[in-house]
C-alpha cells in the first residue's frame, strides 16, 4: 500500500483544533497501520505561526518546497478573513495538483478565494455560509451538513467536524475497522454522517422574545411525543393558529412545523445514540408514531435509516 502524504497548510491566526483534530486522526491511523500516512506541515516561508488561541506551531518547512501531496488540508481560523495574497496564489497553483483537497471550517474561504470551489457543492462553519455564498455565487453552499464531499474536494463545517471528515477519509482509505480503532482511541464516535446537521434545533433558531412563545419552544423540546400541531401549540400560547404561526416564524426564524420536525429528529437521534431501545419504542417516544414515519424522516434529513444511523454513530462496545 502506497504511503499517502498529508500536507497541512499553516498561517497566522489559524484555529488550532482545525489542525490538531484531523492530524490526530491521520496519525492514529498511521500508528495502527504503519506506512499509510506521512503528515507534513508548511507555512508560506517555513516560519512558525501563532494560532488564534495563542499557541505556536512550528512547520516542517515552506510551502514552496513542499512536493505535491496526496491530501492537501487547509484549516480555518481568523487568519482566513484577510489571507495573504501569496497564500491564495499558492493554493490556486498547487491545489489542483493534490489528489484530495480538504478544508476545515473557514478553510473553505481560502479554497474559494483560490477558485478551487467554483461549480462545486461545499460547506463551512454555519456562521460564514451566507457570506461565502454571497462572495462566491459560483459555489453551491450548503449550510446544513457537517461535511460535504464533491469529487476529490471535501469541505467541513466548524472545528470538530474536521475530525468527522478525517475519519471518513481514513475509512475510505483503510477500511472501517481502522477508522473505528482510531475513533475509539480518540474517544469519539466512529463518525457522524456527513449530512448530519451542524447544530441542534435549539441552536438553529433564535429564542422567541415573548414569554408565551418561549414557553412553547420549551414545551416542544420537553414533550416531543405530544400533540404538537399548530392548533394545539397556538392554544398553549393563547393565540389564534394564524397569529401564532406568523409570530413564531417572525421571532425564531423557523416555522412551528419545521421546529417540531427538528426537535423530534434530534430526540430520536439521542435515543439511538445513548440507549438500547428499539426503533418502535423510539419512534413513539419521539412523536413519530410508527417506525416507518421515523425511517422516512431520517432518510430525508440524514440520508440513513435509523438502524444504519445507530450502526454508524454508536459503535458496539469493546469487551
FENSUL-V302244 format. One record per residue. N is the residue number from 0. RES is the residue in one letter. PSI is psi in whole degrees, 0 to 359 (999 if undefined). Layout:
N_RES_PSI + N_RES_PSI
This chain:
0_X_127 + 1_X_142 + 2_X_135 + 3_X_126 + 4_X_129 + 5_X_114 + 6_X_121 + 7_X_124 + 8_X_129 + 9_X_146 + 10_X_162 + 11_X_149 + 12_X_35 + 13_X_154 + 14_X_118 + 15_X_321 + 16_X_334 + 17_X_333 + 18_X_305 + 19_X_327 + 20_X_298 + 21_X_322 + 22_X_318 + 23_X_328 + 24_X_310 + 25_X_323 + 26_X_321 + 27_X_321 + 28_X_322 + 29_X_321 + 30_X_318 + 31_X_320 + 32_X_83 + 33_X_142 + 34_X_7 + 35_X_326 + 36_X_141 + 37_X_115 + 38_X_128 + 39_X_150 + 40_X_149 + 41_X_143 + 42_X_176 + 43_X_310 + 44_X_10 + 45_X_8 + 46_X_154 + 47_X_151 + 48_X_155 + 49_X_130 + 50_X_167 + 51_X_339 + 52_X_3 + 53_X_2 + 54_X_160 + 55_X_126 + 56_X_131 + 57_X_111 + 58_X_165 + 59_X_339 + 60_X_194 + 61_X_149 + 62_X_324 + 63_X_335 + 64_X_356 + 65_X_129 + 66_X_161 + 67_X_123 + 68_X_168 + 69_X_313 + 70_X_120 + 71_X_117 + 72_X_124 + 73_X_107 + 74_X_176 + 75_X_198 + 76_X_180 + 77_X_335 + 78_X_350 + 79_X_350 + 80_X_321 + 81_X_72 + 82_X_149 + 83_X_131 + 84_X_325 + 85_X_325 + 86_X_316 + 87_X_318 + 88_X_318 + 89_X_316 + 90_X_319 + 91_X_322 + 92_X_318 + 93_X_338 + 94_X_314 + 95_X_344 + 96_X_340 + 97_X_141 + 98_X_332 + 99_X_126 + 100_X_125 + 101_X_137 + 102_X_152 + 103_X_132 + 104_X_230 + 105_X_9 + 106_X_336 + 107_X_331 + 108_X_319 + 109_X_319 + 110_X_322 + 111_X_316 + 112_X_330 + 113_X_1 + 114_X_17 + 115_X_355 + 116_X_359 + 117_X_132 + 118_X_7 + 119_X_161 + 120_X_137 + 121_X_166 + 122_X_171 + 123_X_187 + 124_X_136 + 125_X_329 + 126_X_345 + 127_X_1 + 128_X_316 + 129_X_317 + 130_X_319 + 131_X_319 + 132_X_321 + 133_X_316 + 134_X_335 + 135_X_76 + 136_X_346 + 137_X_353 + 138_X_136 + 139_X_96 + 140_X_126 + 141_X_113 + 142_X_351 + 143_X_305 + 144_X_161 + 145_X_339 + 146_X_157 + 147_X_135 + 148_X_121 + 149_X_97 + 150_X_230 + 151_X_4 + 152_X_128 + 153_X_132 + 154_X_144 + 155_X_166 + 156_X_214 + 157_X_132 + 158_X_266 + 159_X_344 + 160_X_341 + 161_X_329 + 162_X_316 + 163_X_315 + 164_X_316 + 165_X_320 + 166_X_322 + 167_X_322 + 168_X_321 + 169_X_319 + 170_X_320 + 171_X_319 + 172_X_315 + 173_X_354 + 174_X_164 + 175_X_321 + 176_X_317 + 177_X_315 + 178_X_320 + 179_X_319 + 180_X_315 + 181_X_316 + 182_X_317 + 183_X_321 + 184_X_322 + 185_X_359 + 186_X_49 + 187_X_166 + 188_X_157 + 189_X_305 + 190_X_141 + 191_X_143 + 192_X_141 + 193_X_329 + 194_X_14 + 195_X_144 + 196_X_149 + 197_X_331 + 198_X_167 + 199_X_168 + 200_X_320 + 201_X_328 + 202_X_339 + 203_X_344 + 204_X_164 + 205_X_156 + 206_X_130 + 207_X_149 + 208_X_321 + 209_X_141 + 210_X_314 + 211_X_323 + 212_X_322 + 213_X_321 + 214_X_322 + 215_X_317 + 216_X_315 + 217_X_317 + 218_X_316 + 219_X_314 + 220_X_327 + 221_X_347 + 222_X_60 + 223_X_338 + 224_X_354 + 225_X_175 + 226_X_109 + 227_X_38 + 228_X_161 + 229_X_321 + 230_X_316 + 231_X_324 + 232_X_323 + 233_X_321 + 234_X_320 + 235_X_325 + 236_X_355 + 237_X_45 + 238_X_161 + 239_X_152 + 240_X_318 + 241_X_314 + 242_X_319 + 243_X_313 + 244_X_317 + 245_X_316 + 246_X_320 + 247_X_315 + 248_X_318 + 249_X_323 + 250_X_338 + 251_X_342 + 252_X_12 + 253_X_143 + 254_X_155 + 255_X_318 + 256_X_318 + 257_X_323 + 258_X_316 + 259_X_316 + 260_X_317 + 261_X_318 + 262_X_316 + 263_X_319 + 264_X_315 + 265_X_320 + 266_X_315 + 267_X_320 + 268_X_314 + 269_X_319 + 270_X_321 + 271_X_323 + 272_X_323 + 273_X_349 + 274_X_170 + 275_X_14 + 276_X_149 + 277_X_162 + 278_X_321 + 279_X_316 + 280_X_318 + 281_X_322 + 282_X_321 + 283_X_317 + 284_X_337 + 285_X_1 + 286_X_6 + 287_X_333 + 288_X_309 + 289_X_152 + 290_X_326 + 291_X_320 + 292_X_319 + 293_X_322 + 294_X_315 + 295_X_319 + 296_X_320 + 297_X_316 + 298_X_319 + 299_X_316 + 300_X_324 + 301_X_350 + 302_X_17 + 303_X_140 + 304_X_161 + 305_X_317 + 306_X_319 + 307_X_320 + 308_X_315 + 309_X_319 + 310_X_319 + 311_X_320 + 312_X_344 + 313_X_78 + 314_X_149 + 315_X_141 + 316_X_149 + 317_X_157 + 318_X_999
